[in-house]
């Protein structure tokens, strides 16, 4: 499985999980970036093993190539000494090693192809990681902008509410002033209107008592005169 097939499975799984739980996009892209970075670490570790295997295959190819050359030289030497039997045996050894040489060459070629594929995929993954980080910055900026606008909206609504309460306070203060003016009209008037009415009642009682006193005084005046005349005679 290629690293992008693996990444696709991981990312799709995580995206589905995030969508199911209604997570925010900023968290989702952070998770994707984390998965990409983890995959890069894993792929680089795998690439290191592949590169080590390639070096081993390359050394084996050089060794086998040298052995093929050595057996060919031995066959030539046997022929020069008139030992075709030894030359034939040397060529048989050379043929067997050539089969191993072919297998080593195929192994080295496979390692080279694997490394090239890893390089391409790593390069693509790094590009996608860079794009994801750029998108992350854009999403964070947009998120911050949205939060700032929401804060401003809340503040505006709070200001409108404060203004409404301020108007209410002003109206309440105005009522207090009117009531104060009304109370001020009664200042210096003992008891206010009720006291004035009670005073009128007191005046009536006082007038009645005064009239009664006058009548009593008028009724006692003739008797007093007669008493005075009798005593004189």
RONULUM-427036 format. One line per 10 residues: their letters; for each residue x, y, z of C-alpha. Coordinates in nm, 2 decimals, always signed. Layout:
N
A	X,Y,Z ~ ...
This chain:
233
XXXXXXXXXX	+0.00,+0.00,+0.00 ~ +0.14,+0.34,-0.10 ~ +0.16,+0.62,+0.16 ~ -0.11,+0.82,-0.01 ~ -0.35,+0.52,+0.00 ~ -0.27,+0.49,+0.37 ~ -0.31,+0.87,+0.42 ~ -0.64,+0.87,+0.24 ~ -0.78,+0.60,+0.47 ~ -0.65,+0.78,+0.78
XXXXXXXXXX	-0.77,+1.12,+0.67 ~ -1.11,+1.00,+0.55 ~ -1.16,+0.81,+0.87 ~ -1.07,+1.11,+1.08 ~ -1.28,+1.35,+0.87 ~ -1.58,+1.13,+0.90 ~ -1.53,+1.11,+1.28 ~ -1.50,+1.48,+1.30 ~ -1.81,+1.54,+1.09 ~ -2.01,+1.30,+1.30
XXXXXXXXXX	-1.91,+1.48,+1.61 ~ -1.95,+1.82,+1.45 ~ -1.60,+1.93,+1.52 ~ -1.47,+2.27,+1.40 ~ -1.26,+2.29,+1.08 ~ -0.96,+2.43,+1.26 ~ -0.94,+2.11,+1.47 ~ -0.99,+1.89,+1.17 ~ -0.71,+2.05,+0.97 ~ -0.48,+2.03,+1.28
XXXXXXXXXX	-0.55,+1.65,+1.29 ~ -0.48,+1.61,+0.92 ~ -0.15,+1.79,+0.95 ~ -0.05,+1.58,+1.25 ~ -0.13,+1.26,+1.05 ~ +0.08,+1.39,+0.76 ~ +0.37,+1.47,+0.98 ~ +0.35,+1.13,+1.15 ~ +0.33,+0.96,+0.81 ~ +0.64,+1.15,+0.69
XXXXXXXXXX	+0.83,+1.03,+0.99 ~ +0.72,+0.67,+0.92 ~ +0.80,+0.70,+0.55 ~ +1.15,+0.84,+0.62 ~ +1.22,+0.56,+0.85 ~ +1.10,+0.31,+0.58 ~ +1.31,+0.49,+0.33 ~ +1.62,+0.46,+0.55 ~ +1.57,+0.08,+0.55 ~ +1.52,+0.07,+0.17
XXXXXXXXXX	+1.84,+0.27,+0.12 ~ +2.03,+0.03,+0.35 ~ +1.89,-0.27,+0.15 ~ +2.00,-0.10,-0.17 ~ +2.35,-0.05,-0.05 ~ +2.36,-0.42,+0.05 ~ +2.23,-0.52,-0.29 ~ +2.48,-0.29,-0.46 ~ +2.77,-0.44,-0.27 ~ +2.65,-0.79,-0.35
XXXXXXXXXX	+2.62,-0.70,-0.72 ~ +2.98,-0.57,-0.72 ~ +3.10,-0.89,-0.54 ~ +2.92,-1.12,-0.78 ~ +3.04,-0.93,-1.08 ~ +3.40,-0.97,-0.96 ~ +3.34,-1.34,-0.90 ~ +3.21,-1.38,-1.26 ~ +3.53,-1.20,-1.39 ~ +3.75,-1.42,-1.17
XXXXXXXXXX	+3.60,-1.74,-1.30 ~ +3.64,-1.62,-1.65 ~ +4.01,-1.55,-1.58 ~ +4.05,-1.90,-1.43 ~ +3.89,-2.06,-1.74 ~ +4.14,-1.87,-1.96 ~ +4.43,-1.98,-1.74 ~ +4.32,-2.34,-1.76 ~ +4.29,-2.32,-2.14 ~ +4.64,-2.17,-2.16
XXXXXXXXXX	+4.77,-2.46,-1.96 ~ +4.59,-2.72,-2.18 ~ +4.34,-2.81,-1.91 ~ +4.01,-2.78,-2.09 ~ +3.85,-2.99,-1.83 ~ +3.93,-2.73,-1.57 ~ +3.84,-2.45,-1.81 ~ +3.49,-2.62,-1.86 ~ +3.44,-2.64,-1.48 ~ +3.54,-2.28,-1.43
XXXXXXXXXX	+3.29,-2.17,-1.70 ~ +3.02,-2.37,-1.52 ~ +3.09,-2.19,-1.20 ~ +3.09,-1.86,-1.40 ~ +2.75,-1.95,-1.54 ~ +2.60,-2.02,-1.20 ~ +2.73,-1.70,-1.06 ~ +2.60,-1.51,-1.36 ~ +2.25,-1.63,-1.26 ~ +2.31,-1.49,-0.91
XXXXXXXXXX	+2.44,-1.17,-1.08 ~ +2.12,-1.14,-1.27 ~ +1.91,-1.18,-0.95 ~ +2.13,-0.92,-0.77 ~ +2.08,-0.68,-1.06 ~ +1.71,-0.72,-1.05 ~ +1.71,-0.67,-0.67 ~ +1.91,-0.35,-0.71 ~ +1.68,-0.22,-0.98 ~ +1.37,-0.30,-0.76
XXXXXXXXXX	+1.53,-0.11,-0.48 ~ +1.60,+0.19,-0.71 ~ +1.24,+0.19,-0.83 ~ +1.11,+0.17,-0.47 ~ +1.33,+0.46,-0.36 ~ +1.22,+0.67,-0.66 ~ +0.86,+0.60,-0.58 ~ +0.92,+0.70,-0.21 ~ +1.09,+1.02,-0.32 ~ +0.80,+1.12,-0.54
XXXXXXXXXX	+0.54,+1.03,-0.27 ~ +0.74,+1.21,+0.00 ~ +0.78,+1.51,-0.22 ~ +0.40,+1.52,-0.29 ~ +0.32,+1.47,+0.08 ~ +0.55,+1.75,+0.18 ~ +0.38,+1.98,-0.08 ~ +0.04,+1.88,+0.06 ~ +0.17,+1.93,+0.41 ~ +0.28,+2.28,+0.31
XXXXXXXXXX	-0.06,+2.35,+0.15 ~ -0.24,+2.22,+0.46 ~ -0.03,+2.44,+0.69 ~ -0.10,+2.74,+0.47 ~ -0.47,+2.66,+0.48 ~ -0.44,+2.61,+0.86 ~ -0.31,+2.97,+0.88 ~ -0.60,+3.10,+0.66 ~ -0.86,+2.91,+0.87 ~ -0.71,+3.03,+1.19
XXXXXXXXXX	-0.72,+3.39,+1.06 ~ -1.07,+3.35,+0.95 ~ -1.17,+3.20,+1.28 ~ -1.01,+3.48,+1.46 ~ -1.19,+3.73,+1.24 ~ -1.52,+3.56,+1.30 ~ -1.47,+3.56,+1.68 ~ -1.37,+3.92,+1.67 ~ -1.68,+4.01,+1.47 ~ -1.89,+3.81,+1.71
XXXXXXXXXX	-1.73,+4.00,+2.00 ~ -1.81,+4.33,+1.84 ~ -2.17,+4.22,+1.77 ~ -2.21,+4.12,+2.13 ~ -2.06,+4.45,+2.24 ~ -2.30,+4.64,+2.01 ~ -2.60,+4.45,+2.15 ~ -2.47,+4.52,+2.50 ~ -2.44,+4.89,+2.42 ~ -2.79,+4.90,+2.29
XXXXXXXXXX	-2.91,+4.73,+2.61 ~ -2.71,+4.97,+2.82 ~ -2.87,+5.26,+2.62 ~ -3.21,+5.12,+2.69 ~ -3.14,+5.10,+3.06 ~ -2.99,+5.45,+3.05 ~ -3.31,+5.59,+2.90 ~ -3.51,+5.40,+3.17 ~ -3.28,+5.55,+3.44 ~ -3.33,+5.90,+3.29
XXXXXXXXXX	-3.71,+5.86,+3.29 ~ -3.70,+5.73,+3.65 ~ -3.49,+6.03,+3.75 ~ -3.74,+6.26,+3.58 ~ -4.02,+6.11,+3.78 ~ -3.82,+6.16,+4.09 ~ -3.77,+6.53,+4.00 ~ -4.14,+6.58,+3.94 ~ -4.23,+6.42,+4.27 ~ -3.97,+6.64,+4.44
XXXXXXXXXX	-4.13,+6.95,+4.28 ~ -4.47,+6.84,+4.40 ~ -4.34,+6.77,+4.76 ~ -4.17,+7.11,+4.75 ~ -4.51,+7.29,+4.70 ~ -4.61,+7.17,+5.05 ~ -4.30,+7.30,+5.22 ~ -4.40,+7.56,+5.49 ~ -4.75,+7.44,+5.50 ~ -4.80,+7.25,+5.82
XXXXXXXXXX	-4.97,+6.93,+5.76 ~ -5.05,+7.03,+5.40 ~ -5.41,+7.02,+5.27 ~ -5.54,+6.80,+5.55 ~ -5.39,+7.04,+5.81 ~ -5.57,+7.34,+5.64 ~ -5.90,+7.16,+5.65 ~ -5.85,+7.07,+6.02 ~ -5.77,+7.43,+6.09 ~ -6.10,+7.54,+5.93
XXXXXXXXXX	-6.28,+7.30,+6.17 ~ -6.09,+7.44,+6.46 ~ -6.19,+7.79,+6.35 ~ -6.55,+7.70,+6.35 ~ -6.53,+7.56,+6.70 ~ -6.35,+7.86,+6.82 ~ -6.61,+8.09,+6.67 ~ -6.89,+7.90,+6.83 ~ -6.72,+7.92,+7.17 ~ -6.66,+8.30,+7.12
XXXXXXXXXX	-7.03,+8.35,+7.03 ~ -7.14,+8.15,+7.34 ~ -6.92,+8.36,+7.56 ~ -7.06,+8.68,+7.41 ~ -7.42,+8.56,+7.47 ~ -7.34,+8.47,+7.83 ~ -7.19,+8.81,+7.88 ~ -7.49,+8.98,+7.73 ~ -7.73,+8.78,+7.94 ~ -7.56,+8.87,+8.27
XXXXXXXXXX	-7.54,+9.25,+8.21 ~ -7.91,+9.36,+8.32 ~ -7.91,+9.17,+8.65 ~ -7.59,+9.33,+8.75 ~ -7.74,+9.68,+8.69 ~ -8.04,+9.60,+8.90 ~ -7.83,+9.49,+9.19 ~ -7.64,+9.81,+9.17 ~ -7.96,+10.03,+9.19 ~ -8.11,+9.84,+9.50
XXX	-7.81,+9.89,+9.70 ~ -7.82,+10.26,+9.63 ~ -8.17,+10.31,+9.76
